[in-house]
Amino acid sequence: MKKNCLITHVADPDGAFPIILAKLVFESIDVFSCEIGEVNGIVENVLKNYKDYDAIYIVDLNISEDLAKVIDNSDEIRDKMKVFDHHQSNLYLNKYSFIQVVDSFNGKRECGTTLFWKYLNSTYEQPLLNKKCLKMMLELVRQSDTFDFSEDLKDDAFKFGRLYSIYGRDKYIERFYNYVLENEDFEFSELEKVLIELEENKIKKYIEEKMEHVLFAKILNYKVGIVFAELHRSILGNEMANKLDIDIAIIINVDRSVSYRASKKEIDASILASFYNGGGHKHACGSPVPSDLQEKICTYIFNNIEWIGK
Ligand SMILES: [Mn+2]
């Protein structure tokens, strides 16, 4: 029997839930989790072994147009590829038959997980996909990923997102995969409620501290606030965009990438992200950091530095 392949990202629950869904449906699955900047490289590697796979799914990420063209030129590879993405800046890739970019459907915003669920549910007979607890968790992921909140679920959506950092990615996936197998309704456990409260206090402190270190500048005529942070980038970005007198909040994670957040209607932060080789949504997007950034910082701090191998 052949395997399936799933390529998704490590950033948030919208990259984790596709793995849970795939585990519920497929017996054998190879999972590749990556950063935005790594997608094309990972896909190119996977394609070297495409004959091993029945299907190759890419969820909540997209590939470059050059790579899309390569795939489109091979009937054999194209038939195996399926891309599910909800990022507006990738809508133009819909011209490729194997790429599906949907921002919203019937007035409801989609996320990578919901698009993948719809595909799996309409293609495979797997009753687990329709369990009440799973549908509730998918809705919580969708709301926190798209900020398309409903009054009754907004709090729970935030709380469910907190569990991603509390458990850590692997444990989070394990916990909610097992949860679907063992439960009908979704409910936070008593322990989770306590942990969420502790985590929320910790995040509040972290955000307050970061807000004191914002640098103000202009880039491409946008008034920006820049901060260095590795954690809670979405919450921090929204806090900055809403509370500071800026057009775009920029959060640099030296290890990973740059995040952009905006809240004003007339501001499209993805223009700035695209200018620096990234992309995403109008109000939430990202771009890669230069690969030699950390070396450059070290050289700037330590003018006598000499590099030695590992
Ligand atoms: Mn997403």
Boltz pocket constraint, residues with backbone or C-beta under 6 A from the ligand:
constraints:
  - pocket:
      binder: B
      contacts: [[A, 14], [A, 60], [A, 86], [A, 111], [A, 112], [A, 145]]
      max_distance: 6.0
